[in-house]
Amino acid sequence: MPKRASVARPSSLHAYVVDQLGTAIVAGELKPGDSVAAEELCDRYGVSRTVVREGLRALEFVGMVSARPQVGTTIRPFSDWDLFNPDVIRWRNRTEYALTQTRELLQVRLGIEPQAARLAAVCMDTTQREHLERLSKQLDAALVTGDQDANVSADIDFHLAILAGSGNSVFRRFGSMVEAMLRTRQAQDRSDTAQALDSSVALHRQLGTAIVTGDPDMAEALSRTIVQATLAELEPEDSSTTAPAPGSA
């Protein structure tokens, strides 16, 4: 396996090994069918067999490796990966497949969030509506101050609140995927103009109002507009430079 560039270690050796191996698999440094020797990983990362074993178990959980007696650990094909897992989303965002992933996850969101917004306008209780109002104000405040971190944090909480407020437990489970995607959008090189940010926050404000005032038709329409607007931002790149997902050919 080729050497990877040195990076800062995550908070634990286990997290470090999982992060390094996950990134190597997504980047194609380790390919489907390749064998992974625990001893080599111990030497490579300077960790114990226990740490390596725990790391491989985590990757097996998301469908990226397979461990079998007398065969060892092998890399699984792309079709087996859990593409909604936040770690997998984060690893893919580091590669040439970042734009493809963003577009595909937005397409998933387009099928989920408008319906969640419609349900939230009907199902949210008073406490949930007040919370959504506060988040709308936080988005406005972040726009005024230009605080990108505060904007992203409020945006994530805003969308999670709608999924939770839908009353649909399945929709709520998509929250971790939505959060991971929004964080990867933050990490990508974005060139949003002040006008575009103002328009986005205005749409979120209107969506919050539609839900709080109990207007399901308007809530669904505004939610769809928000996701479609983000998809439209990607179209120039997708038409010419987006790489296909590994294993999709």
Number of C-alpha atoms within 10 A of each C-alpha: 11 7 8 11 6 6 8 6 13 13 8 10 17 20 15 18 25 22 19 18 21 24 22 19 22 24 17 11 15 20 18 17 13 15 17 19 12 18 12 12 19 17 11 12 14 13 15 15 14 12 22 23 16 15 22 24 18 17 24 18 14 17 19 25 25 19 16 8 6 6 9 12 20 21 20 22 17 18 13 11 18 16 17 17 15 18 19 22 22 19 21 24 22 15 16 16 19 21 22 20 21 21 19 12 19 19 14 15 20 18 13 16 26 25 21 26 33 24 24 29 27 17 20 22 13 10 9 17 23 14 14 27 17 15 24 23 15 18 25 19 15 18 18 10 10 13 12 13 12 16 22 18 17 22 21 20 18 21 22 22 21 28 27 22 25 23 17 14 11 11 18 17 13 19 20 15 20 22 19 19 22 17 19 20 16 14 12 12 8 8 7 10 9 11 8 12 14 16 13 18 20 15 16 23 19 17 27 27 19 22 27 23 13 19 18 23 16 19 28 22 16 22 25 19 18 19 18 15 12 14 18 11 12 15 13 10 11 15 9 8 12 18 15 14 16 15 10 8 5
